């Protein structure tokens, strides 16, 4: 990559933190995104070249993934467009088992000769690895699905929407924020289309067309007298949807405490930017929290991040087994805790599920990247740890014989491995609203939106902030708070879970760029929940020195 390109991308404001995804692929025009790509019959023929070559070279198993990855990112600041980025990446990755050992190679030369060369490289790598492999790879059985397909059920493809319309939306949201007291605003649209074809020697030929979208912004207000500033992030959730997410055609809004507007199924960016400017100004004069124990009422867009870090990551089986120790630690949720009555992950009302089938979620696909049909399964049931997240070559380690369907690679030139599915907290079964929950709190804090966080290498001790904080006294919201963060450990926190609102409040939070592995890969994942109360949690003041 050229230095000039790096500087250009690094100056994208909100886009700077998304560097890995931006750099995947070649820059193309917006019109080139509409190219239909390789015909599915040709993909099958090319995949068969890889599979047949692998078998001829001694592979007992092989799979091929032909991928076309399309990205469009639009960035603005105040009344200016900062950048429009369109990228395309196309190639094939081949994974083989030879002598009981994995080998992988990839190429963007998607021709018969190019595929044969890459496949033989994968076989050679497997043979070299087999010299030091102690135990042979054991694959859980999987059905052969023949020729099949799956597509995100979108209404409007982002590629069909003119860039000018997307820019107009962002600049209109920016203007709304500036007209309501904001001093600065960065905004962006992240749109992704993954066109993936999977084939294996077990008889599956699976064509998938996957769409994701994330509108976001960050608003800042400044007190000119003190130069103090406060920011408010968007309350949007990235979704596995098309551009209809921004049309408001299926709008379902949920009024939150303190005048917060929350969204489900669609997102009103202009309305949220307007509220963000007002709330950023209000934060400038908000009361600083008094440290102590509080009952926390956590809104789904906030709670999702806590679920991600304290449930999603620690229940990845490769992390439990120590394979991720060098990158981001291991897990406190070790194997002997599985189904143990002596270990309570959470209170009796805590039911946490993994699910790659939920419509509109980021993790929703028909099949994972090793051809396993996706599903839903329990992780924690009535507070008891009942399962982990595992793929075909892992499940035998926990005495199971069926993959959970959560294998994923960020691109055709990356080897697939276990990635977090959607991990969610089930809604309460009794009719119970947010207003009723707040009425039941004598001393508490309502928290909405994600913020900074820290968690240790075993995903146990943690600290979480948020976007908006409101004090609850004697069952009522009495004003905005600032400088709030709560501290706990995973087991203590989930055992303090006292009440969960019903399905009418159920919404998703998402992570568009979740990192894992060496070399690092990113994936997208959602976390669903209803507003939930946790009793007696330690809150610190982040604005005061200790």
ROKOLKOL-166143 format. One record per residue (C-alpha): x, y, z; residue number from 1. Coordinates in nm, 3 decimals, padded with zeros to 5 digits. Each point is the difference from the previous one (the first is absolute). Example, Ala and Ser with C-alpha at 12.3 -4.5 7.8 and 13.67 -1.06 7.14 Angstrom:
<recs>
[rec [01.230,-00.450,00.780],1]
[rec [00.137,00.344,-00.066],2]
</recs>
This chain:
<recs>
[rec [00.000,00.000,00.000],1]
[rec [00.126,00.347,-00.090],2]
[rec [00.072,00.251,00.275],3]
[rec [-00.229,00.258,-00.165],4]
[rec [-00.292,-00.244,00.014],5]
[rec [00.070,-00.074,00.368],6]
[rec [-00.004,00.370,00.090],7]
[rec [-00.319,00.050,-00.199],8]
[rec [-00.182,-00.283,00.177],9]
[rec [00.140,00.094,00.341],10]
[rec [-00.156,00.345,-00.038],11]
[rec [-00.354,-00.123,-00.041],12]
[rec [-00.119,00.105,00.345],13]
[rec [-00.249,-00.264,00.110],14]
[rec [00.127,-00.226,-00.274],15]
[rec [00.352,-00.011,00.138],16]
[rec [-00.085,-00.266,00.257],17]
[rec [-00.137,-00.219,-00.278],18]
[rec [00.335,-00.026,-00.176],19]
[rec [00.015,-00.380,-00.045],20]
[rec [-00.327,-00.021,-00.193],21]
[rec [00.071,00.305,-00.212],22]
[rec [00.325,-00.151,-00.120],23]
[rec [-00.155,-00.328,-00.114],24]
[rec [-00.013,00.004,-00.379],25]
[rec [00.069,00.234,-00.289],26]
[rec [-00.151,00.344,-00.046],27]
[rec [-00.275,-00.001,-00.263],28]
[rec [-00.275,00.235,-00.115],29]
[rec [-00.350,-00.005,00.145],30]
[rec [-00.125,-00.117,-00.341],31]
[rec [00.238,-00.298,00.008],32]
[rec [-00.174,-00.123,00.315],33]
[rec [-00.297,-00.087,-00.221],34]
[rec [00.201,-00.250,-00.204],35]
[rec [-00.177,-00.336,00.054],36]
[rec [00.327,-00.187,00.042],37]
[rec [00.076,-00.361,-00.093],38]
[rec [-00.289,-00.224,-00.106],39]
[rec [-00.088,-00.268,00.255],40]
[rec [00.057,-00.281,-00.252],41]
[rec [00.354,00.123,-00.064],42]
[rec [00.056,00.019,00.377],43]
[rec [-00.100,-00.365,00.029],44]
[rec [00.239,-00.099,-00.277],45]
[rec [00.285,00.197,00.158],46]
[rec [-00.072,-00.148,00.343],47]
[rec [00.005,-00.351,-00.150],48]
[rec [00.346,00.069,-00.136],49]
[rec [00.120,00.062,00.356],50]
[rec [-00.180,-00.301,00.147],51]
[rec [00.113,-00.242,-00.269],52]
[rec [00.358,00.124,00.013],53]
[rec [00.007,-00.038,00.378],54]
[rec [-00.134,-00.357,-00.010],55]
[rec [00.248,-00.095,-00.273],56]
[rec [00.282,00.135,00.216],57]
[rec [-00.100,-00.213,00.300],58]
[rec [-00.243,00.220,00.194],59]
[rec [-00.263,-00.186,00.201],60]
[rec [-00.210,00.317,00.020],61]
[rec [-00.005,00.333,-00.183],62]
[rec [-00.219,00.308,-00.021],63]
[rec [00.015,00.305,-00.225],64]
[rec [-00.142,00.345,00.062],65]
[rec [-00.037,00.239,-00.294],66]
[rec [-00.069,00.346,00.139],67]
[rec [-00.086,00.341,-00.140],68]
[rec [-00.002,00.260,00.277],69]
[rec [-00.146,00.343,-00.076],70]
[rec [00.025,00.295,00.237],71]
[rec [-00.126,00.357,-00.022],72]
[rec [00.080,00.256,00.269],73]
[rec [-00.113,00.363,-00.004],74]
[rec [00.153,00.249,00.248],75]
[rec [-00.102,00.360,00.069],76]
[rec [00.078,00.272,00.250],77]
[rec [-00.231,00.295,00.062],78]
[rec [-00.080,00.130,-00.352],79]
[rec [00.274,-00.183,-00.189],80]
[rec [00.050,-00.342,-00.152],81]
[rec [00.327,-00.146,00.127],82]
[rec [00.014,-00.310,-00.214],83]
[rec [-00.192,-00.264,-00.189],84]
[rec [00.171,-00.339,-00.005],85]
[rec [-00.105,-00.287,-00.229],86]
[rec [00.200,-00.322,00.011],87]
[rec [-00.018,-00.344,-00.156],88]
[rec [00.193,-00.313,00.093],89]
[rec [-00.030,-00.324,-00.202],90]
[rec [00.176,-00.333,00.025],91]
[rec [-00.008,-00.356,00.125],92]
[rec [00.123,-00.167,00.319],93]
[rec [00.065,-00.375,00.014],94]
[rec [00.018,-00.199,00.324],95]
[rec [00.110,-00.364,00.007],96]
[rec [00.070,-00.283,00.243],97]
[rec [00.300,-00.215,-00.087],98]
[rec [00.149,-00.254,00.242],99]
[rec [-00.246,00.119,00.264],100]
[rec [00.121,00.362,-00.021],101]
[rec [-00.143,00.328,-00.133],102]
[rec [00.155,00.190,-00.287],103]
[rec [-00.125,00.324,-00.157],104]
[rec [00.090,00.215,-00.299],105]
[rec [-00.177,00.266,-00.206],106]
[rec [00.027,00.190,-00.326],107]
[rec [-00.171,00.280,-00.188],108]
[rec [00.084,-00.174,-00.327],109]
[rec [-00.332,-00.177,-00.032],110]
[rec [00.087,-00.212,-00.303],111]
[rec [00.052,-00.374,-00.027],112]
[rec [00.378,00.037,00.004],113]
[rec [-00.003,00.253,00.284],114]
[rec [-00.229,-00.217,00.212],115]
[rec [00.207,-00.314,-00.060],116]
[rec [00.317,00.179,00.113],117]
[rec [-00.168,00.133,00.317],118]
[rec [-00.151,-00.340,00.081],119]
[rec [00.335,-00.174,-00.029],120]
[rec [00.146,00.267,00.229],121]
[rec [-00.269,-00.080,00.257],122]
[rec [00.083,-00.371,-00.026],123]
[rec [00.373,00.071,00.039],124]
[rec [-00.068,00.213,00.309],125]
[rec [-00.212,-00.279,00.152],126]
[rec [00.273,-00.255,-00.060],127]
[rec [00.258,00.228,00.162],128]
[rec [-00.229,00.063,00.297],129]
[rec [-00.060,-00.374,00.045],130]
[rec [00.362,-00.050,00.108],131]
[rec [-00.073,00.176,00.329],132]
[rec [-00.374,-00.068,00.036],133]
[rec [-00.058,-00.217,00.308],134]
[rec [-00.368,-00.082,-00.041],135]
[rec [-00.181,-00.033,-00.335],136]
[rec [-00.283,00.238,-00.084],137]
[rec [-00.341,-00.143,00.091],138]
[rec [-00.289,00.146,-00.194],139]
[rec [-00.356,-00.026,00.127],140]
[rec [-00.232,-00.136,-00.270],141]
[rec [-00.203,00.245,-00.207],142]
[rec [-00.280,-00.046,-00.250],143]
[rec [00.068,00.036,-00.373],144]
[rec [-00.235,00.273,-00.122],145]
[rec [00.065,-00.031,-00.373],146]
[rec [-00.059,00.317,-00.200],147]
[rec [-00.178,00.253,00.221],148]
[rec [-00.006,00.372,00.073],149]
[rec [-00.085,00.255,00.268],150]
[rec [-00.040,00.379,-00.009],151]
[rec [-00.052,00.272,00.258],152]
[rec [-00.370,00.092,-00.047],153]
[rec [00.059,00.362,-00.098],154]
[rec [-00.253,00.243,-00.148],155]
[rec [00.248,00.251,-00.143],156]
[rec [00.357,-00.079,-00.107],157]
[rec [00.236,00.278,00.111],158]
[rec [00.183,-00.033,-00.332],159]
[rec [-00.312,00.119,-00.183],160]
[rec [-00.024,00.317,00.210],161]
[rec [00.192,00.297,-00.149],162]
[rec [00.295,00.127,00.202],163]
[rec [-00.155,00.346,-00.020],164]
[rec [-00.303,-00.123,00.196],165]
[rec [00.224,-00.145,00.270],166]
[rec [00.201,00.321,00.021],167]
[rec [-00.321,00.204,00.023],168]
[rec [-00.115,-00.212,00.294],169]
[rec [00.326,00.045,00.190],170]
[rec [00.021,00.374,-00.067],171]
[rec [-00.365,00.045,00.099],172]
[rec [00.071,-00.179,00.328],173]
[rec [00.311,00.214,00.049],174]
[rec [-00.198,00.320,-00.060],175]
[rec [-00.268,-00.111,00.246],176]
[rec [00.266,-00.051,00.265],177]
[rec [00.172,00.333,-00.071],178]
[rec [-00.333,00.185,00.005],179]
[rec [-00.074,-00.142,00.344],180]
[rec [00.318,00.097,00.178],181]
[rec [00.273,-00.236,-00.122],182]
[rec [00.343,00.145,-00.069],183]
[rec [00.132,-00.299,-00.192],184]
[rec [-00.141,-00.313,-00.156],185]
[rec [00.160,-00.288,-00.190],186]
[rec [-00.235,-00.242,-00.173],187]
[rec [00.038,-00.309,-00.211],188]
[rec [-00.174,-00.282,-00.179],189]
[rec [00.158,-00.346,-00.011],190]
[rec [-00.155,-00.240,-00.253],191]
[rec [00.120,-00.352,-00.075],192]
[rec [-00.100,-00.270,-00.250],193]
[rec [00.168,-00.342,00.029],194]
[rec [-00.058,-00.228,-00.301],195]
[rec [00.130,-00.338,00.115],196]
[rec [00.008,-00.340,-00.166],197]
[rec [00.094,-00.309,00.201],198]
[rec [00.069,-00.350,-00.130],199]
[rec [00.138,-00.308,00.173],200]
[rec [00.096,-00.358,-00.077],201]
[rec [-00.299,-00.102,00.215],202]
[rec [-00.242,00.116,-00.269],203]
[rec [-00.113,00.354,00.085],204]
[rec [-00.010,00.287,-00.251],205]
[rec [-00.134,00.303,00.187],206]
[rec [-00.047,00.349,-00.148],207]
[rec [-00.068,00.284,00.247],208]
[rec [-00.067,00.374,-00.039],209]
[rec [00.041,00.183,00.333],210]
[rec [-00.073,00.369,00.074],211]
[rec [00.083,00.219,00.299],212]
[rec [-00.038,00.372,00.074],213]
[rec [00.107,00.241,00.273],214]
[rec [-00.088,00.371,00.017],215]
[rec [00.186,00.183,00.274],216]
[rec [00.117,00.340,00.121],217]
[rec [00.170,00.176,00.288],218]
[rec [-00.123,00.341,00.118],219]
[rec [00.205,00.239,00.215],220]
[rec [-00.118,00.308,00.192],221]
[rec [00.242,00.249,00.159],222]
[rec [-00.043,00.241,00.290],223]
[rec [00.175,00.309,-00.140],224]
[rec [00.065,00.144,00.347],225]
[rec [00.175,-00.302,00.146],226]
[rec [00.106,-00.181,-00.322],227]
[rec [-00.159,-00.309,00.151],228]
[rec [-00.148,-00.233,-00.261],229]
[rec [-00.235,-00.297,-00.005],230]
[rec [-00.089,-00.245,-00.275],231]
[rec [-00.293,-00.221,-00.080],232]
[rec [00.022,-00.296,-00.237],233]
[rec [-00.280,-00.120,-00.222],234]
[rec [-00.253,-00.235,00.158],235]
[rec [-00.017,-00.202,-00.322],236]
[rec [00.068,-00.371,-00.016],237]
[rec [00.180,-00.155,-00.298],238]
[rec [-00.234,-00.251,-00.163],239]
[rec [-00.011,-00.285,-00.250],240]
[rec [-00.233,00.190,-00.230],241]
[rec [-00.008,00.199,-00.319],242]
[rec [-00.032,00.377,-00.042],243]
[rec [-00.363,-00.024,00.112],244]
[rec [00.139,00.027,00.354],245]
[rec [00.033,00.374,-00.066],246]
[rec [-00.330,00.049,-00.186],247]
[rec [-00.224,-00.010,00.304],248]
[rec [-00.252,-00.215,-00.189],249]
[rec [-00.023,-00.253,00.282],250]
[rec [00.062,00.248,00.276],251]
[rec [-00.048,-00.115,00.357],252]
[rec [00.109,00.251,00.262],253]
[rec [00.024,-00.056,00.371],254]
[rec [-00.009,00.298,00.232],255]
[rec [00.267,-00.023,00.267],256]
[rec [00.039,00.190,00.328],257]
[rec [00.124,00.359,-00.009],258]
[rec [-00.140,00.061,-00.347],259]
[rec [00.229,-00.258,-00.165],260]
[rec [-00.130,-00.134,-00.331],261]
[rec [00.092,-00.364,-00.065],262]
[rec [-00.035,-00.190,-00.326],263]
[rec [-00.088,-00.347,-00.127],264]
[rec [-00.028,-00.131,-00.359],265]
[rec [00.087,00.340,-00.144],266]
[rec [00.202,00.302,00.103],267]
[rec [-00.071,00.373,-00.028],268]
[rec [00.349,00.149,-00.023],269]
[rec [-00.115,00.363,-00.022],270]
[rec [-00.221,-00.032,00.307],271]
[rec [00.279,-00.169,00.196],272]
[rec [00.254,00.266,-00.103],273]
[rec [-00.239,00.272,00.113],274]
[rec [-00.043,-00.163,00.340],275]
[rec [00.374,-00.068,00.024],276]
[rec [00.086,00.368,-00.031],277]
[rec [-00.244,00.096,00.275],278]
[rec [00.117,-00.280,00.226],279]
[rec [00.369,00.079,-00.057],280]
[rec [-00.073,00.356,00.117],281]
[rec [-00.194,-00.133,00.299],282]
[rec [00.296,-00.220,00.093],283]
[rec [00.213,00.314,00.043],284]
[rec [-00.200,00.099,00.308],285]
[rec [-00.106,-00.345,00.119],286]
[rec [00.062,-00.101,00.359],287]
[rec [00.313,-00.204,00.062],288]
[rec [-00.090,-00.337,00.149],289]
[rec [00.066,-00.084,00.364],290]
[rec [00.190,-00.327,00.021],291]
[rec [-00.177,-00.286,00.174],292]
[rec [-00.229,-00.298,-00.049],293]
[rec [-00.292,00.046,-00.239],294]
[rec [-00.265,-00.208,-00.168],295]
[rec [00.080,00.028,-00.371],296]
[rec [-00.271,00.009,-00.267],297]
[rec [00.186,-00.085,-00.320],298]
[rec [-00.147,00.071,-00.343],299]
[rec [00.068,-00.262,-00.277],300]
[rec [00.234,00.217,-00.208],301]
[rec [00.214,00.029,00.312],302]
[rec [-00.041,-00.350,00.142],303]
[rec [00.103,-00.154,-00.332],304]
[rec [00.363,00.101,00.048],305]
[rec [00.004,-00.147,00.351],306]
[rec [-00.145,-00.323,-00.141],307]
[rec [00.262,00.002,-00.275],308]
[rec [00.295,00.027,00.237],309]
[rec [-00.122,-00.197,00.304],310]
[rec [-00.194,-00.278,-00.177],311]
[rec [00.082,-00.009,-00.370],312]
[rec [00.379,-00.008,00.020],313]
[rec [00.049,-00.215,00.313],314]
[rec [-00.222,-00.275,-00.144],315]
[rec [00.201,-00.040,-00.321],316]
[rec [00.140,-00.351,00.035],317]
[rec [00.338,00.081,-00.155],318]
[rec [00.043,00.275,00.260],319]
[rec [-00.105,-00.240,00.278],320]
[rec [00.263,-00.247,-00.121],321]
[rec [00.273,00.265,-00.005],322]
[rec [00.041,00.040,-00.378],323]
[rec [-00.070,00.375,00.017],324]
[rec [00.224,00.070,00.299],325]
[rec [00.262,00.192,-00.195],326]
[rec [-00.247,00.239,-00.162],327]
[rec [-00.265,00.090,00.254],328]
[rec [00.020,-00.244,00.287],329]
[rec [-00.174,-00.317,00.105],330]
[rec [-00.325,-00.050,00.194],331]
[rec [-00.112,-00.045,00.357],332]
[rec [-00.278,-00.231,-00.129],333]
[rec [00.212,-00.315,-00.002],334]
[rec [-00.121,-00.345,-00.101],335]
[rec [-00.075,-00.131,00.349],336]
[rec [-00.263,00.275,00.041],337]
[rec [-00.209,-00.143,-00.285],338]
[rec [-00.335,-00.126,00.137],339]
[rec [00.135,00.030,00.354],340]
[rec [-00.255,00.063,00.274],341]
[rec [00.285,00.145,00.206],342]
[rec [00.055,00.286,-00.244],343]
[rec [-00.263,00.263,-00.068],344]
[rec [00.073,00.218,-00.303],345]
[rec [-00.303,00.214,00.085],346]
[rec [-00.324,00.015,00.194],347]
[rec [-00.288,-00.235,-00.073],348]
[rec [-00.160,00.242,-00.249],349]
[rec [00.315,00.023,-00.215],350]
[rec [-00.042,-00.193,-00.326],351]
[rec [00.269,00.075,-00.258],352]
[rec [-00.020,-00.146,-00.349],353]
[rec [00.219,-00.014,-00.309],354]
[rec [-00.196,00.049,-00.321],355]
[rec [00.111,00.047,-00.361],356]
[rec [-00.354,-00.017,-00.138],357]
[rec [-00.168,00.311,00.143],358]
[rec [-00.129,00.223,-00.285],359]
[rec [00.169,00.339,-00.045],360]
[rec [00.287,-00.087,00.233],361]
[rec [00.362,00.043,-00.109],362]
[rec [00.079,-00.366,00.053],363]
[rec [-00.298,-00.128,-00.197],364]
[rec [00.112,-00.231,-00.282],365]
[rec [-00.134,-00.324,-00.138],366]
[rec [00.325,-00.196,00.026],367]
[rec [00.334,00.064,00.166],368]
[rec [00.335,00.002,-00.182],369]
[rec [00.045,-00.376,00.021],370]
[rec [-00.342,-00.085,-00.139],371]
[rec [-00.188,-00.060,00.325],372]
[rec [-00.364,00.112,00.011],373]
[rec [-00.033,00.266,00.269],374]
[rec [-00.214,-00.039,00.310],375]
[rec [-00.086,00.123,00.349],376]
[rec [00.128,-00.161,00.320],377]
[rec [00.017,00.066,00.374],378]
[rec [00.314,00.133,00.167],379]
[rec [-00.143,00.074,00.345],380]
[rec [-00.338,-00.133,00.115],381]
[rec [-00.147,00.111,00.334],382]
[rec [00.342,00.127,00.098],383]
[rec [00.183,-00.328,-00.074],384]
[rec [00.274,-00.017,-00.264],385]
[rec [-00.127,-00.262,-00.248],386]
[rec [00.215,00.039,-00.311],387]
[rec [00.276,00.184,-00.185],388]
[rec [00.046,00.117,-00.360],389]
[rec [00.177,-00.265,-00.208],390]
[rec [00.058,-00.103,-00.362],391]
[rec [00.055,-00.332,-00.180],392]
[rec [00.352,-00.075,00.123],393]
[rec [-00.074,00.111,00.359],394]
[rec [-00.329,-00.152,00.114],395]
[rec [00.148,-00.343,00.077],396]
[rec [00.204,00.174,00.272],397]
[rec [-00.323,00.063,00.194],398]
[rec [-00.155,-00.337,-00.078],399]
[rec [-00.227,00.121,-00.281],400]
[rec [-00.029,-00.120,-00.359],401]
[rec [-00.168,00.294,-00.174],402]
[rec [00.158,00.334,-00.091],403]
[rec [-00.176,00.311,00.125],404]
[rec [00.038,00.165,-00.341],405]
[rec [00.211,00.296,00.111],406]
[rec [00.306,-00.029,-00.226],407]
[rec [00.089,00.317,-00.191],408]
[rec [00.279,00.170,-00.196],409]
[rec [00.009,00.373,-00.069],410]
[rec [00.101,-00.057,-00.362],411]
[rec [00.083,-00.265,-00.259],412]
[rec [00.372,00.034,00.077],413]
[rec [-00.041,-00.067,00.374],414]
[rec [-00.042,-00.344,00.151],415]
[rec [-00.335,-00.053,00.172],416]
[rec [-00.009,-00.061,00.375],417]
[rec [-00.238,00.019,00.296],418]
[rec [-00.170,00.340,00.030],419]
[rec [-00.264,00.133,00.235],420]
[rec [-00.360,-00.048,-00.117],421]
[rec [-00.274,00.235,00.110],422]
[rec [-00.007,-00.036,00.380],423]
[rec [-00.314,00.130,00.167],424]
[rec [-00.187,00.020,00.329],425]
[rec [-00.353,-00.135,-00.025],426]
[rec [-00.281,00.242,00.083],427]
[rec [-00.204,-00.037,00.315],428]
[rec [-00.308,-00.221,-00.024],429]
[rec [-00.228,00.226,00.204],430]
[rec [-00.146,00.326,-00.132],431]
[rec [00.231,00.266,00.140],432]
[rec [00.090,00.339,-00.147],433]
[rec [00.294,00.236,00.048],434]
[rec [-00.226,00.247,00.181],435]
[rec [-00.105,-00.271,00.243],436]
[rec [00.363,-00.098,00.055],437]
[rec [00.099,00.357,00.082],438]
[rec [-00.292,00.030,00.242],439]
[rec [00.143,-00.298,00.188],440]
[rec [00.341,00.166,00.053],441]
[rec [00.069,00.215,00.306],442]
[rec [00.365,00.092,-00.074],443]
[rec [00.122,-00.073,-00.347],444]
[rec [00.138,00.111,-00.336],445]
[rec [-00.148,-00.051,-00.346],446]
[rec [00.274,-00.047,-00.263],447]
[rec [-00.048,00.018,-00.377],448]
[rec [00.252,-00.048,-00.281],449]
[rec [00.348,-00.144,00.005],450]
[rec [00.313,00.167,00.136],451]
[rec [00.355,-00.077,00.099],452]
[rec [00.074,-00.330,00.169],453]
[rec [00.276,-00.213,00.147],454]
[rec [00.008,-00.371,00.079],455]
[rec [00.279,-00.227,00.114],456]
[rec [00.167,-00.280,-00.194],457]
[rec [-00.235,-00.266,00.141],458]
[rec [-00.311,00.206,-00.081],459]
[rec [-00.085,00.018,00.369],460]
[rec [00.069,00.335,00.171],461]
[rec [-00.133,00.294,-00.198],462]
[rec [-00.101,00.364,-00.018],463]
[rec [-00.261,00.146,-00.240],464]
[rec [-00.109,00.352,-00.082],465]
[rec [-00.284,00.113,-00.226],466]
[rec [-00.139,00.285,-00.209],467]
[rec [-00.287,00.143,00.206],468]
[rec [-00.062,-00.032,00.374],469]
[rec [-00.310,00.096,00.200],470]
[rec [-00.039,-00.007,00.376],471]
[rec [-00.294,-00.193,00.147],472]
[rec [-00.135,00.097,00.343],473]
[rec [-00.302,-00.158,00.162],474]
[rec [-00.130,-00.136,-00.330],475]
[rec [00.050,00.314,-00.209],476]
[rec [00.257,00.142,-00.243],477]
[rec [00.127,00.316,00.171],478]
[rec [00.271,00.122,-00.238],479]
[rec [00.301,-00.075,-00.214],480]
[rec [00.326,-00.126,00.148],481]
[rec [00.357,00.001,-00.128],482]
[rec [00.332,-00.171,00.079],483]
[rec [-00.168,-00.338,00.052],484]
[rec [00.165,-00.340,-00.028],485]
[rec [-00.084,-00.324,00.174],486]
[rec [00.239,-00.268,00.121],487]
[rec [-00.064,-00.365,00.068],488]
[rec [00.106,-00.348,-00.098],489]
[rec [-00.191,-00.216,-00.246],490]
[rec [-00.139,-00.248,00.249],491]
[rec [-00.095,00.260,00.260],492]
[rec [-00.158,00.224,-00.261],493]
[rec [-00.221,-00.263,-00.166],494]
[rec [-00.103,-00.136,00.338],495]
[rec [-00.122,00.350,00.092],496]
[rec [-00.243,-00.011,-00.296],497]
[rec [-00.337,00.059,00.168],498]
[rec [-00.256,00.081,-00.269],499]
[rec [-00.031,-00.002,-00.380],500]
[rec [-00.258,00.186,-00.206],501]
[rec [-00.217,-00.200,-00.238],502]
[rec [00.036,-00.053,-00.377],503]
[rec [-00.170,00.331,-00.085],504]
[rec [00.323,00.174,00.101],505]
[rec [00.234,-00.251,-00.172],506]
[rec [00.262,00.163,-00.225],507]
[rec [00.346,-00.060,-00.142],508]
[rec [00.340,00.155,00.054],509]
[rec [00.276,-00.097,-00.242],510]
[rec [00.372,00.001,-00.064],511]
[rec [00.095,00.053,-00.364],512]
[rec [00.371,-00.061,00.051],513]
[rec [00.062,-00.259,00.271],514]
[rec [00.364,-00.107,00.000],515]
[rec [00.150,-00.340,00.077],516]
[rec [00.286,-00.227,-00.101],517]
[rec [00.357,00.028,-00.123],518]
[rec [00.020,00.127,-00.268],519]
[rec [-00.294,00.206,00.119],520]
[rec [-00.335,-00.034,-00.174],521]
[rec [-00.322,00.198,00.044],522]
[rec [-00.359,-00.118,00.006],523]
[rec [-00.345,00.148,00.060],524]
[rec [-00.224,-00.114,00.284],525]
[rec [-00.322,00.113,00.171],526]
[rec [-00.115,-00.028,00.361],527]
[rec [-00.368,00.012,00.086],528]
[rec [-00.165,00.075,00.333],529]
[rec [-00.278,00.190,00.167],530]
[rec [00.069,00.268,00.260],531]
[rec [00.136,-00.179,00.307],532]
[rec [00.055,00.088,00.368],533]
[rec [00.308,-00.097,00.198],534]
[rec [-00.015,00.065,00.374],535]
[rec [00.273,00.142,00.223],536]
[rec [00.273,00.059,-00.259],537]
[rec [00.306,00.208,00.088],538]
[rec [00.009,00.335,-00.184],539]
[rec [00.308,00.221,-00.011],540]
[rec [00.044,00.364,-00.098],541]
[rec [00.234,00.015,-00.301],542]
[rec [00.040,00.376,00.019],543]
[rec [00.157,00.013,00.345],544]
[rec [00.350,-00.108,00.092],545]
[rec [00.026,-00.304,00.227],546]
</recs>
